[in-house]
Amino acid sequence: MSTLVLSAASGGIFGAALTASGVYAPSVIVSQMGLTNFHMLKSFLAASACSALIIVSANRSGYAKLQHRTDSSYGWFMQYDANIVGGLLQGIGMTLTGACPGTVLVQTALGIKSAWNVAIGGVLGGVVFAKVGQQLKRSQATTSGGSKHTLQEQTGLSTATIVLIYEALCLMMITAATYLAPTRQCWLNPIIGGLLIGIAQATSVLFTRKTLGVSSAYQDIGKYFWSVVEGKSGPGLSNIVFAGGVIAGSKIISQYVPTIAETGSIISAPAAALGGFAMIFGARLAGGCTSGHGISGMSTMSLSSFITVASMFGGGIAAAFLTK
């Protein structure tokens, strides 16, 4: 079967899972960053914990070789400098927009008003990064060849031990969030929603032998823009087709499951566009987004992904409290 068809199918299942889980709603994301609702966190942790088991199984069976993520080092101040800066930008953008690179596609499919402004800002972020991203790197940027990129390499523990510890920590955090923190009322339990996202990860590995990730599609759109302007060849279409599949899958499943009705009017047009730009530019600077680093990268026990996600939530929470 065509690679593009499989990418579209994988995106469709991911879009359907995001829609069913309810994590796409602007209020869910904004309230998570404001620490007033933990629906998003529980779905996120359940999805990542499920993905870790899928990735280990795929690698051990030999079906796929799913690599860890290396550091995003630009030679500014430390090895993980762009992971930190990019994560902070992405978190700020998520608070401003009530979206992430994947959920804005779902919001567009469901007709949430702020989504188009966020998407426009995101595409502009991808266009700008495609042009200047490499130029931001200093010549003395840290090379990642000999570094220890995973928790296994850092600690000397086996993959099985690290994954077991990660599963236990995710379970503890989900339990704590369930009993100590508020959760938005949704037709589907957020943990089940997270497991559905984990199933989407399984189908991505099964269909494409790749893990989930969305923000690269925005950069590929930017590369196509510059290829037309400069008369050069563009990148492949698989990432963009995957993003299109997310929109289609969300639209289809929304006909059969309850969706969260939101106008998105609480997000102003300037904030949506500016936040969309910061979110995508930051995601590409860090080498991944909430799905690429969070659901997938952390599941490969990549140190860069843990740093990026921590920076993402740090930037988002700080922005939420500063904009109250």
NORVEN-V835942 format. One record per backbone hydrogen bond with DSSP energy under -0.5 kcal/mol. NH is the residue of the N-H (numbers start at 1). CO is the residue of the C=O. E is the energy in kcal/mol with one decimal. If there is no record, write none. Layout:
# NORVEN-V835942
nh=NH co=CO e=E
nh=NH co=CO e=E
This chain:
# NORVEN-V835942
nh=6 co=2 e=-2.1
nh=7 co=3 e=-2.2
nh=8 co=4 e=-2.4
nh=9 co=5 e=-2.4
nh=10 co=6 e=-2.5
nh=11 co=7 e=-2.5
nh=12 co=8 e=-2.5
nh=13 co=9 e=-2.1
nh=14 co=10 e=-2.0
nh=15 co=11 e=-2.8
nh=16 co=12 e=-2.2
nh=17 co=13 e=-2.2
nh=18 co=14 e=-2.5
nh=19 co=15 e=-2.0
nh=20 co=16 e=-2.6
nh=21 co=17 e=-2.1
nh=22 co=18 e=-0.9
nh=22 co=19 e=-0.6
nh=23 co=18 e=-0.7
nh=24 co=18 e=-0.6
nh=25 co=22 e=-1.0
nh=28 co=25 e=-0.5
nh=29 co=25 e=-1.8
nh=30 co=26 e=-2.8
nh=31 co=27 e=-2.3
nh=32 co=28 e=-1.4
nh=33 co=29 e=-2.1
nh=34 co=30 e=-1.7
nh=35 co=32 e=-1.4
nh=36 co=31 e=-2.8
nh=37 co=31 e=-1.2
nh=38 co=182 e=-3.0
nh=42 co=38 e=-1.9
nh=43 co=39 e=-2.0
nh=44 co=40 e=-2.8
nh=45 co=41 e=-2.7
nh=46 co=42 e=-2.2
nh=47 co=43 e=-2.5
nh=48 co=44 e=-2.3
nh=49 co=45 e=-2.7
nh=50 co=46 e=-2.1
nh=51 co=47 e=-2.2
nh=52 co=48 e=-2.1
nh=53 co=49 e=-1.3
nh=54 co=50 e=-1.7
nh=55 co=51 e=-2.9
nh=56 co=52 e=-2.2
nh=57 co=53 e=-2.2
nh=58 co=54 e=-2.5
nh=59 co=55 e=-2.4
nh=60 co=56 e=-2.6
nh=61 co=57 e=-2.2
nh=62 co=58 e=-0.8
nh=63 co=58 e=-0.9
nh=64 co=58 e=-1.5
nh=66 co=64 e=-0.7
nh=67 co=65 e=-0.9
nh=73 co=71 e=-0.9
nh=74 co=72 e=-0.5
nh=81 co=78 e=-1.4
nh=82 co=72 e=-1.3
nh=83 co=72 e=-0.8
nh=84 co=80 e=-2.1
nh=85 co=81 e=-2.7
nh=86 co=82 e=-2.4
nh=87 co=83 e=-1.9
nh=88 co=84 e=-2.5
nh=89 co=85 e=-2.4
nh=90 co=86 e=-2.4
nh=91 co=87 e=-2.5
nh=92 co=88 e=-2.4
nh=93 co=89 e=-2.5
nh=94 co=90 e=-2.3
nh=95 co=91 e=-1.9
nh=96 co=92 e=-2.2
nh=97 co=93 e=-1.9
nh=98 co=94 e=-2.5
nh=99 co=94 e=-0.7
nh=104 co=100 e=-2.3
nh=105 co=102 e=-0.9
nh=106 co=102 e=-1.1
nh=107 co=103 e=-2.9
nh=108 co=104 e=-1.9
nh=109 co=105 e=-1.9
nh=110 co=106 e=-2.0
nh=111 co=107 e=-0.6
nh=111 co=108 e=-0.9
nh=112 co=107 e=-2.4
nh=113 co=263 e=-1.3
nh=115 co=112 e=-1.7
nh=116 co=113 e=-0.6
nh=118 co=114 e=-2.0
nh=119 co=115 e=-3.0
nh=120 co=116 e=-2.5
nh=121 co=117 e=-2.3
nh=122 co=118 e=-2.6
nh=123 co=119 e=-2.7
nh=124 co=120 e=-2.3
nh=125 co=121 e=-2.1
nh=126 co=122 e=-2.2
nh=127 co=123 e=-2.5
nh=128 co=124 e=-2.7
nh=129 co=125 e=-2.5
nh=130 co=126 e=-2.2
nh=131 co=127 e=-0.9
nh=131 co=128 e=-0.6
nh=132 co=128 e=-2.6
nh=133 co=129 e=-2.7
nh=136 co=132 e=-1.1
nh=136 co=133 e=-0.9
nh=137 co=134 e=-1.2
nh=138 co=74 e=-2.3
nh=141 co=138 e=-1.9
nh=147 co=144 e=-0.7
nh=149 co=147 e=-0.8
nh=151 co=301 e=-2.2
nh=154 co=150 e=-2.0
nh=155 co=151 e=-2.4
nh=156 co=152 e=-2.6
nh=162 co=158 e=-2.4
nh=163 co=159 e=-2.8
nh=164 co=160 e=-2.1
nh=165 co=161 e=-2.4
nh=166 co=162 e=-2.5
nh=167 co=163 e=-2.7
nh=168 co=164 e=-2.1
nh=169 co=165 e=-2.5
nh=170 co=166 e=-2.6
nh=171 co=167 e=-2.4
nh=172 co=168 e=-2.4
nh=173 co=169 e=-2.5
nh=174 co=170 e=-2.5
nh=175 co=171 e=-2.4
nh=176 co=172 e=-2.5
nh=177 co=173 e=-2.5
nh=178 co=174 e=-2.2
nh=179 co=175 e=-2.0
nh=180 co=176 e=-2.4
nh=181 co=177 e=-1.3
nh=193 co=189 e=-2.3
nh=194 co=190 e=-2.2
nh=195 co=191 e=-2.0
nh=196 co=192 e=-2.0
nh=197 co=193 e=-1.7
nh=198 co=194 e=-1.9
nh=199 co=195 e=-1.9
nh=200 co=196 e=-1.9
nh=201 co=197 e=-1.8
nh=202 co=198 e=-2.0
nh=203 co=199 e=-2.2
nh=204 co=200 e=-2.0
nh=205 co=201 e=-2.3
nh=206 co=202 e=-2.5
nh=207 co=203 e=-3.2
nh=208 co=204 e=-2.6
nh=209 co=204 e=-0.7
nh=209 co=205 e=-1.2
nh=210 co=204 e=-1.0
nh=217 co=214 e=-2.2
nh=218 co=214 e=-0.5
nh=218 co=215 e=-0.8
nh=219 co=215 e=-1.3
nh=220 co=216 e=-2.3
nh=221 co=217 e=-2.0
nh=222 co=218 e=-1.9
nh=223 co=219 e=-2.4
nh=224 co=220 e=-2.3
nh=225 co=221 e=-2.2
nh=226 co=222 e=-2.3
nh=227 co=223 e=-2.1
nh=228 co=224 e=-1.9
nh=229 co=225 e=-2.1
nh=230 co=226 e=-2.7
nh=231 co=227 e=-0.8
nh=232 co=227 e=-1.8
nh=241 co=237 e=-2.8
nh=242 co=238 e=-2.2
nh=243 co=239 e=-2.0
nh=244 co=240 e=-2.2
nh=245 co=241 e=-2.2
nh=246 co=242 e=-1.7
nh=247 co=243 e=-1.7
nh=248 co=244 e=-2.3
nh=249 co=245 e=-3.1
nh=250 co=246 e=-2.1
nh=251 co=247 e=-2.3
nh=252 co=248 e=-2.3
nh=253 co=249 e=-2.4
nh=254 co=250 e=-1.8
nh=255 co=252 e=-1.4
nh=256 co=253 e=-2.0
nh=257 co=253 e=-1.4
nh=261 co=259 e=-0.7
nh=262 co=260 e=-0.7
nh=267 co=264 e=-1.8
nh=268 co=266 e=-0.7
nh=272 co=268 e=-2.5
nh=273 co=269 e=-2.5
nh=274 co=270 e=-2.8
nh=275 co=271 e=-2.7
nh=276 co=272 e=-2.3
nh=277 co=273 e=-2.1
nh=278 co=274 e=-2.5
nh=279 co=275 e=-2.7
nh=280 co=276 e=-2.1
nh=281 co=277 e=-2.8
nh=282 co=278 e=-2.5
nh=283 co=279 e=-1.9
nh=284 co=280 e=-2.4
nh=285 co=281 e=-2.0
nh=286 co=282 e=-2.3
nh=287 co=283 e=-0.7
nh=288 co=283 e=-2.8
nh=293 co=289 e=-2.8
nh=294 co=289 e=-1.3
nh=295 co=290 e=-1.7
nh=296 co=291 e=-2.3
nh=297 co=292 e=-1.6
nh=298 co=293 e=-2.3
nh=300 co=296 e=-0.9
nh=300 co=297 e=-1.0
nh=301 co=298 e=-1.5
nh=302 co=297 e=-1.9
nh=303 co=149 e=-3.0
nh=304 co=69 e=-0.5
nh=304 co=149 e=-0.5
nh=306 co=302 e=-1.6
nh=307 co=303 e=-2.2
nh=308 co=304 e=-2.3
nh=309 co=305 e=-2.7
nh=310 co=306 e=-2.2
nh=311 co=307 e=-2.2
nh=312 co=308 e=-2.5
nh=313 co=309 e=-2.5
nh=314 co=310 e=-2.2
nh=315 co=311 e=-3.0
nh=316 co=312 e=-2.4
nh=317 co=313 e=-2.8
nh=318 co=314 e=-2.3
nh=319 co=315 e=-2.3
nh=320 co=316 e=-2.1
nh=321 co=317 e=-2.1
nh=322 co=318 e=-2.2
nh=323 co=319 e=-1.7
nh=324 co=321 e=-0.6
